[in-house]
Every structure is written in structure tokens, then in C-alpha cells.
């Protein structure tokens, strides 16, 4: 789980896997859409488990820890009382339907904020369909120093007390925001404990 005071943007291994599955050349993602629509009504934990196993000549895309994290946290403890599985399933069904119709790849992004809502946004662009999974903050928190796997995401922001590690200062001080530096920081996530 990412360390954050009120927000997070990321992909992690699970959304990265979906980007690979629904990306690449048109023949790849169009075939992936058909396959996904054929099994999307299965329990999502079961679908994640399928991606943990070598199958059809393809190497496993998720680790056992990835699957456990998705099952125990995403579908379990983090957002009790919210229809997480139903929203993810319905959101990806709609995204796949729109992407198939437009013949475009899908890219996914997780946005976590200090809100009380779980929603799936689908953004139709000229070159891709973007799925934004917007969630409340999880109940568990991981220190920033455990986030060592770089995300393909950078943020430009006023430095906060929890910002550590490699950052690029683009402005020494901001006038109106308590004199904080403006930084560019690459986001990261906690790696699979079983990797490496």
C-alpha cells in the first residue's frame, strides 16, 4: 500500500498487468478483449489467480503476493461495505466494450484520495481508453521508504514533510504556499516481497 497523507496515483503490478494485457498492437488487445469478456463474470479473485499461473504458453503475470494482496486488501479489508468487486467488474466491462468498439488499447490508473467513494471512470481519447479507478484511502498504510519500485508516473507538487528520496527541485520557494519548494518526483510502489 502506498504511503500518502491524503492521496496516491499509481499502477502497481496489478494495473501494470492490465496495461500489458489490453495494450500492444491492435490484434493483441482486440483478442484480449474477447477473452476478458468471456470470463469477466467469474469472481475477480479467481481471475487474478489465473494470471498467477503459467497458461497457454504464457508466463505468469502476477505473483502469489499480488493475488493475495488483491484478494485480501482490494476485495477484502480496505473498503468494507463498498461494492468494490461489482464496480470493478462493471467498470472494466464498459471500458472493454468502448475500447473494442473504438479499436483502442486500454490504460489503467489508480487514484486514491481522502474521499468516501469508490468509482471507475472511463476516458475516451483519440489514442486510448483510460480507466481511472478512484478509491478512498485504504485503512492500512505503508511507510514511503518501502516504496522502491518506480512507477511510470511523475508528480509536480509542493514538497511536503513526507517527501523524501530523489526529487528534482523546479522552484526554490512558492510564494503563496507557506514557502515550500516545488518538486518533480517519480512515484513508486512496494515491490512484491517474493520477487528477486
Residue, then its C-alpha position, 0 to 999 in steps of 0.5 A: x500500500x502506498x504511503x500518502x497523507x491524503x492521496x496516491x496515483x499509481x499502477x502497481x503490478x496489478x494495473x501494470x498487468x492490465x496495461x500489458x494485457x489490453x495494450x500492444x498492437x491492435x490484434x493483441x488487445x482486440x483478442x484480449x478483449x474477447x477473452x476478458x469478456x468471456x470470463x469477466x463474470x467469474x469472481x475477480x479473485x479467481x481471475x487474478x489467480x489465473x494470471x498467477x499461473x503459467x497458461x497457454x504458453x504464457x508466463x505468469x503475470x502476477x505473483x502469489x503476493x499480488x493475488x493475495x494482496x488483491x484478494x485480501x486488501x482490494x476485495x477484502x479489508x480496505x473498503x468494507x461495505x463498498x461494492x468494490x468487486x461489482x464496480x470493478x467488474x462493471x467498470x472494466x466491462x464498459x471500458x472493454x466494450x468502448x475500447x473494442x468498439x473504438x479499436x483502442x488499447x486500454x490504460x489503467x490508473x489508480x487514484x486514491x484520495x481522502x474521499x468516501x467513494x469508490x468509482x471507475x471512470x472511463x476516458x475516451x481519447x483519440x489514442x486510448x481508453x483510460x480507466x481511472x479507478x478512484x478509491x478512498x484511502x485504504x485503512x492500512x498504510x505503508x511507510x514511503x521508504x518501502x516504496x522502491x519500485x518506480x512507477x511510470x508516473x511523475x508528480x509536480x507538487x509542493x514538497x511536503x514533510x513526507x517527501x523524501x528520496x530523489x526529487x528534482x527541485x523546479x522552484x526554490x520557494x512558492x510564494x503563496x504556499x507557506x514557502x515550500x519548494x516545488x518538486x518533480x518526483x517519480x512515484x513508486x510502489x512496494x515491490x512484491x516481497x517474493x520477487x528477486 
